Amino acid sequence: MPWCPKCGTEYREGFTECKDCHVALTEEKTAIQAEPETESETTYVGLQKPIAVYTAPTTSEAEMIVEALKHNGIDAMTRKAAFEEMRAYTGDSERYGVVVIVDAGETAQARQVIETFRADLAESELSEDELAVLAEEQAVQEPAGELEDNASFKVLPIVLGVIGVALLLLWMISGR
């Protein structure tokens, strides 16, 4: 079975590239790629005492927060929350998201940066009226596309004609 040399994900035969890391797959899983047995064995490069400070509902939000933290001089990284795959079944994005991790000594500063980031993000969100205006502008800018040619409607008269002829023949045969 092919393995990703970067993240250690196993793939079925026929795959040649990791969908997450975009690197060529190898045939064997090496000791470097071995997955840690427990959470405590996971290594966080650059963090002495890693601690989770925030769980983002989406990967993109987590990456933006990590960038904001790094911009403020705080080393940070992400990892998927435990049981992340359950989000598809439960719809609970707050519980099963992407965890942002920082060093324990920078927790207070990191939470302040995250709070500021989220407040700025909330302020930049558009109201329903603004979204409606944008939608109208976009609808005006984009010309209406031609209707799609549906082949089933071309065949419909033929099918109805065949059924009509068959019914007529049955009526003529049964009437005599």
N, C-alpha and C positions, 0 to 999 in steps of 0.2 A: 504494500500500500504506500502511496506517496505521502510525504510529510512536508510541512512548511518548516524550513530551517530557522525562521525568525520567531514565529509564535508557537510552533509545535503542533498545529492542527493537522489531524489526519484526514486525507481525502480518498475518495473512491478512485479506482483505476480509470485512466483516461484524462484526469485533470493534470495540468502542467504548471499552473500558477495559482498562488494563494489569492483568494478573492479579497482578503483584508490587507495583506502586506504587499501584494503585487510583486512577489519574488518567485523564482523558479522553485518547484518542489523537488525534494530529494527522495531517494528510495528507502532510506533508513532513518530512523529517529535516533539521534545521537544523545549522548549524556548531557550535552549542553542544552538540548531541546526538551529534556525530560521535564514534565510538569511537577511542581512542588506537591508534596504529600499533604501539607496543611497550609492554612493561611499564614501561619507564623514563619513558614519557610520561604514565602514569597519575598523577593528582594525588590527594594525601592531605591534605585540609584540616586544618590545625593541626599537622601533623607535618613537622619539618624534614628528618629522615633516617628515613623509615619502614623498619621491619624486622619481619619475621614472627617472632613469639615462640611461637606455638602453632597447631596445626591441630586444630580440634574436629571430631569425626565428624558432628555435627548442627548445624544452624543455631541451634536453641534453646540448646544448650550454649554455642556461640560468643557468642550475645547475652547470656547470663547472665555469661560471663566478662568481656565488654566492660563490662557494668554494674558488676561487682565492681571492675574496673580504674578506671573513672570515679569510683566511690565512694571509691577510694583516691587520687584526684587525678591519675590517669594518663590522658592522652588516648589513646583506642584506637578502632579501627574494624575492620570485617571485609571480606573479599572471598572469593569462591569460589576454591577451590584449582584449579590448572591441571588440565584434563581431568576436572573434577568429574563430567561426564556418564558417564564410564567406570565409576563406582561401581555403576551398575545391572548392568553386565556382569561386573565382577570381584568385587563384594561387599567390596572393600577400603575400609572406611570411614576408616581412619587415613590413608591416602595421598591419598584424594580427599574432602576435607571442606571446612570453612570456616576460612580462615586469619585469625587475630587479629593485627593489626598495631599496633605502638606506635612511638614515637620511639626512635631508637637509644640515646639517653642514659638512657632509662628501662627498658632491657631487663632488667637485673638485678632491679629492684624489681618489674617486671611479672611476671617468671617466679616470683618469690617469692609474689606475690598469687595467681597461677594455681595454684601448687603447694598453697597453703593452701586455695584454693577447691575443688580436686579432692579433697583429703584430707577436707574437711568433707562433700563430696558423697558420698564413699565411706562415711563413717561413718553418714550418714543413710539409706543404702540398707537395705532390709529383708531379713532372712534368709528362707530358704525356709519355715521354720516360721511366721514372722510373716505371710508372704504367704498361706500356707495358712489360717491363722486368719482373716485378713481376707476371703479368698474364701468361707469357711464362713459368716461373719457376713453377707456380702452375699447369699449364696444364701438364707439364712433370711429376710432382710429383703425380698427380691424374690419375690413370689408367682409360682409357675410359670404361664407363659402357656398359653392354650388351644392345643391342637394345631391346626395349620393345616389347613383343609379342602382336600383335594387332589381336584380335579375328575376326574382321570384314573381314580381308583378308583371313581367313580360310573359311568363309561362302561364299565369292564371287564366287568361282568356282561352288558351288552348285546352287546358285541363277542363274548364267549364264546358267548352264545346264538345269534348269527347264524352263527358258525363251526360250532356244533353242528348247526343246521338245515341248513346247506349240506352238511355231511358226511353227514347222514342222507339228504338228497335224492340225493346222488351214490351212496350205497350202494344206495338203492332203484332208481335208474336202471340202475346197472351190474349189479344182481342179476337183472334180468328179461331 
